[in-house]
Amino acid sequence: MTTPAAKAHPATVLLGAQAGQQHIPVCDHYSGVEVRMRKSLQLQDEMRAEFGHVVFDVTLDCEDGAPVGLEREHAKLVAQLAREAQPGARVAARVHTVDHAAFANDIATIAGEAGDRLCHIMLPKVESFEDVEIAARALDAAGAKHLPLHALIESPAAVHRAFDIASHPRIQSLSFGLMDFVSAHGGAIPSAGMTSAGQFEHPLVVRAKLEISSACHAHGKVPSHCVVTEFSNPDAMQAAARKANREFGYTRMWSIHPAQIRPILAALAPDEVEIERAGRIISAAVAADWAPISEDGVLHDRASYRYFWQVLERAHQTGRPVPLDVRQWFVTGDGAVEA
């Protein structure tokens, strides 16, 4: 006889980890030039058809993408592209800093005209909890109270306040801005600290990465790793993504070139052996009504079930097939795969 516990969704039974409250794609792809923004949205739609759900966000960039003096026109373009995106697309916008002259218009135009089509707003160079408050009030005034905020941590002072910033209820994710962080040290960190390998070696950069990741995990937010500028080197890209995930706790990463998206997905995905094992353990847990089980002489209970369920969730997020026995948990009532 099937019990209510066996029927319940694992995410409901296991309640989730402190750091597992947000479920968003593991890759955030940035573009700011019109032709590239359009191609990014097209690629997102093509890969959604391939994987059955959206596997990366597209963030349309105003901060670096808007030509100087044409910020209003660029904000209009971003709002237009968001409105024209395919149903179900995940489109975000990076606006100017809260103290920039274009910020108020960015929010009023993009969130005001296309807020119902956006998944979040990215705030660059956030320095404090108060900066997030300013942005939240602006979104509310634009009629976008539902929109989460992502924040870029790009200075030593911002790293110092990372836990406060992550605690804001509108924050969904913190991203590390490597190049601005290095530049903010006035030459104290060499340029090697901005490379795909050097960013994992300089103590000040390493400390910043760990602080941001820890702040996110403490408050149930998503830590998003910085870009790798050597976009023509997929091996360096994938190695950096894997290291950021395995050793620094980052569960999301930026892409600045379409060629980086699949390496990020691959690097942040569990391997096949881990996915298969997670599927076996969760299936056995369901069969035991979530009571403790033994697998190869090792005891598992809800504490470890939670971990293995997260493996399956990450496999799904990164486009990896999950074992047949647990696939039902990733399918909606109409037979579609969950996003």
Secondary structure as UniProt FT lines:
FT   HELIX           4..7
FT   HELIX           10..14
FT   TURN            18..19
FT   STRAND          27..31
FT   HELIX           34..51
FT   STRAND          57..61
FT   TURN            63..65
FT   TURN            68..69
FT   HELIX           71..84
FT   TURN            87..88
FT   STRAND          91..94
FT   TURN            98..99
FT   TURN            101..102
FT   HELIX           103..106
FT   HELIX           107..111
FT   HELIX           112..114
FT   HELIX           115..117
FT   STRAND          118..123
FT   HELIX           129..141
FT   TURN            142..143
FT   TURN            145..146
FT   STRAND          149..153
FT   HELIX           156..160
FT   HELIX           162..167
FT   TURN            169..170
FT   STRAND          171..176
FT   HELIX           178..183
FT   TURN            184..187
FT   HELIX           191..194
FT   TURN            196..197
FT   HELIX           198..200
FT   HELIX           203..219
FT   STRAND          222..225
FT   TURN            231..232
FT   HELIX           234..248
FT   STRAND          252..255
FT   HELIX           258..260
FT   HELIX           261..268
FT   HELIX           272..287
FT   TURN            288..290
FT   STRAND          293..295
FT   TURN            296..297
FT   STRAND          298..300
FT   HELIX           302..317
FT   TURN            318..319
FT   HELIX           324..330
FT   TURN            333..334
//
